Amino acid sequence: MSPFQDKAAPEHTTPTFAVENETIFPVPEDRRHGNAWSLLMVWIGANQNIMAIMTGLIYPNICHLSLGWSLLAILSGNLLGGIFMALHAAQGPHLGIPQMQQTRGQFGSTGSLLIIAIIILMYIGFTSTFFAISREQIVQVFGTSVSQLPIWISVIVIGALCAIGHDVIERFISGFIPVAAITFVLLAFAYMSASGGHLAQPMWQSPTPHEFLTALSLGVLWQIAYAPYVSDYTRYLPSATGERTAFLVCLAGSVIGTAFPTFIGSYIGSTGFSGNMYDAVRPWSPFLPMVLFAVMMVSTLVSCTMQIYCAALSSLTFLQTFRPNWTPTGRSRAFAALTLCLCCAVITINLSGSVLEILDNVIALLLAVLSPWTAINLVDYHLVRHGAYDIPSLFRHDGGIYGRANRPALLCYAIGVIVQIPFLSNGLYTGALARALGGIDVSWIIGILVPGVLYLALARHRT
C-alpha cells in the first residue's frame, strides 16, 4: 500500500514493545491512537527533568529574581512561548507527518535543508548538554572515577528506546511523571529543612525590567525549542482529535509540566543553601543521594530520548531529499539514533566549563535561530494555506508544487535572524540596541514579528 493512502480506522491496540515501522511518511489512520489525556501526559512528562530544575536556578542566581517574581516569570514566559509551540502541535493530527517534513512546504525540498540542519544541531546541542549534566551529577555523588559512565549508559538506553519507537517512548515519558513529581517535591522539602525555611531575599522583592524580561525569555525559549518536533508526537493522534484539542492539550501539558520543576529549581536557588542537591538530602539518609541521582539520571534519559528520536526523523528527512525513492524503515531510524547518540557522547566527553553557563548561552543563541522559523511555519500553515498541503509533493526530490527552494521564505528567515542581532543580549554577545535598552534582550520578539509579518505580506502579494 502507498504510504500516502489512508485506510479505515479500526479499533487500535498496540503492544507495549511493538517496533514502530513508520518513520517520515504519513501515519495511516489505522495506526493512529491516543487521545487528549495521553497527549497531556506526554507533555507533562517531557518536562520533568533536571534541566528544568537547573533552568529554575537561573531565575534567582543569574536573573536575580525573588521567588514570587520567579513564579510570575516562569508562568508568563512559558504561557507566551507555549502558544507558539502548541500551534505547531495542531499540525500533527491533521497531516500525520513529522514537523521537519512539513517544513518543505514553506522552504522547498532543498531550501528546507538549512532549517533541518540547524534543528538537528539543536537536538545534538541539547542532548550533549544533558549528558554533561549527568556527568556533573555523578561526580557529585560517586566521584570522578565513573564520570563518563552515565554517558555510555544513556547511549545504550536511548538507542534501544528509539529503535523500538514512538509507543514505548510515550509510555516511558508518561510513566516517569509520578516518580519525578514525588522526588522533586521531597527535594524542595530537603532544601527547606537545610535552609531552615529562609529565603535569600524577600518573596516579592521587585526586580529591574531587565532582570524580569531576561527571565521571561527563558520560558519563551523553553517552549519555542519544542516547536520543531512537537508534531512528531501528535502525528499519531487520530485525525478526528482536531487541531483545537491538540493545541489546548499541548499548551496545558507543556506549561504545567515545565512550570512545576522550574519553580522547584527557582525555590532551591532562592533558599541560599550553599550545598548541592545531594548535600541537601544526605542528612536524611546516606542512601538518598544515590536514589536522587537515579531519578535525575532517568529524567535525562526521558528528555534525551525525545531529542534523539526527533533528531533521527529529521536526519532521515534530510537524507531522503537526496534519495527520493528511498523509504526509511524502523532500522534506518535506529541506526540514525545510535549515530546521533554517539556523536553527542563524543562532544560531551570533550565539553568543559560550567554546565549552568553553557546552558544559559545555548538558550540565548537558540532564540535567534528558532524564532524566525516558528513565525514562518505558523503563518504559512494557519494564515496562508490553512492546513491544505499536497503531501506527495513534500516527498518529491524537486519539491513538487513547492519547488526546490522557496526564496521568499528563505529571505524572510535570513532577515529574521539578522534583525535580531542588534537586540541580542547574552553572555556571548550584546548588540548596540540591547545596550541602549539597558541590556534588555527583546530579540525573540523581533525574530517572530518581523519575519512573520514579512512572509505573510509576500505570500499574499504572490497570490
Protein Blocks (a to p, Z undefined) as FASTA:
>chain_A
ZZkbccddddddddfklccfbfkbccdfklggcdfklmmmmmmmmmmcfklmmmmmmmmm
mnopafklmmmmmmmmmmmmmmmmmmmmmmmmmnopafklmmmmmnojklmmmmmmmmmm
mmmmmmmmmmmmmmmmmmmmnojklmmmmmmmmmmmmmmmmmnommlmmmmmmmmmmmmm
mmmmmmmmmmmmmnnopafbdfklccdfklmmmmmmmmmmmmmmmmmmmmmmmmmpcfkl
opmlmmmmmmmmmmmmmmmmmmmmmmmmmnopabdfklmmmmmomklmmmmmmmmmmmmm
mmmmmmmmmmmmmmmmmmmmmmmmbccdfklmmmmmmmmmmmmmmmmmmpgcjfklmmmm
mmmmmmmmmmmmmmmmmmmmmmmnnopacfklmmgfnlpmnojbdfklmmmmmmmmmmmm
mmgccfkbccfklmmnnopacklmmmmmmmmmmmmmmmmmmZZ
